[in-house]
């Protein structure tokens, strides 16, 4: 019987909570659930210890507040000393030449989900097992910390039982994105068990992972499975961490993450596939003007939400917009997404969708996303044609910087083409915001039949 007290009165309609214990239900009005089940708060009740909630199958009922806990956003942290999955030997090589207090943190090789603190002292390297238990980390079962940053900060100030105080970290090369700790997903309520997930047919392939149609506790899902545990694991978790902070009807929803012998990102299943294939396979005979304005407005609504949160997508294109069975378009693929302006030269970007300043100076903002949105609009109204159809890829940037802009696709409304051209202004500050464009698209949607 759980005894911990929860400040349940702060929960409101739409909040997501996760089952901490099995609740079998005591009356026909109750909603039974298992540990790990995801529930959505429908409304509070007059009793602060009970809430009306809905499960993944749409069933509603009463749940006790102290049997569940809220999901928490997983954030990227600047942890240059965290090296992920490297061996003991690799760690010792990185810590040479030995100097007292030189340190790094790696994943434990013997205990999945735990860590190892490697510290130099007296020409030797000491390896300390960092246990992860009950949502806390500890080296000695006396001092407990919420995350790795807290732990490292503590031992930087005081050796407190270690061979020496932590003095200088060995930084991981090229870690410009920040790092995600596995325990954050666990304590945040995002980890799901692999035994509840069934993988079906392969529906997509990517650089780091393959996407399968699957089933999670009877619910249709898409499951993106990491190909190589030693390559791309942090990239996967970075994408998932961004998704934990997002909730919008036009963004693909994260259901959870499997972190076992492999990493799997589990999202809602979008039955009609990606937008570019949907446009190409159905064409003018099936897709109506109403469908087109719906796709455009849905995508813009998602981007306006990202803009309001200071999130830059950086890879907006029709291939990264998915279509739900009910026809709703949702933006997906947050593998390159980043909060705030970002400069990064080590990535390759799709030239025909990327703003000139991003290609020239590796600078990505919501304004460069707006340029990409203009290209996406062109895709929608050309029924999925490849942009710049008559220009060789190597010449696209030169033509664009000299003032060339694509013509309106056949049958494209004049108002839509005006938005495209505005999105393709050469100076980023001259482009509109997504909020401004959304207002125009909503007006157009209301008069389109």
Buried (B, 14 or more C-beta within 10 A) or exposed (E): EEEEEBEBEEBEEEBBBBBBEEBEEEEEEBBBBEEBBBBBBBEBEEEBEBBBBBBBEEEBBBBBBBBBBBBBEBBBBEBBBBBBBBEBEEBBEBBEEEEBBBBBBBBBBEEEBBBBBBBBBEEEBBBBBBBBEEBBBBBEEEBBBEBBBEBBEBBBEEBEEBBBBBEEBBBBEEBEBBBBBBBBBBBBBBBBEBEBBBBEEEBBEEEBBBBBBBBBBEBBBBBBBBBEEEEBBBBBBBBBBBBBBBBBEBBBBBBBBBBEEBBBBBBBBBEBEBBBBBBBEBEEEEBEBEBBBBBBBBBBBBBBBBBEEEBBBBBBBBBBBBBBEEEBBBBBBBBBBBBEEBEBEEEEBBBBBBBBBBBEEBBBBBBBBBBBBBBBBBBBBBBBBEBBEEBEEEEBBEEBEEEEBBEBBEEBBEEBBEBBEBBBBBEBEEBBBBEBBBBBBEEBBEEBE
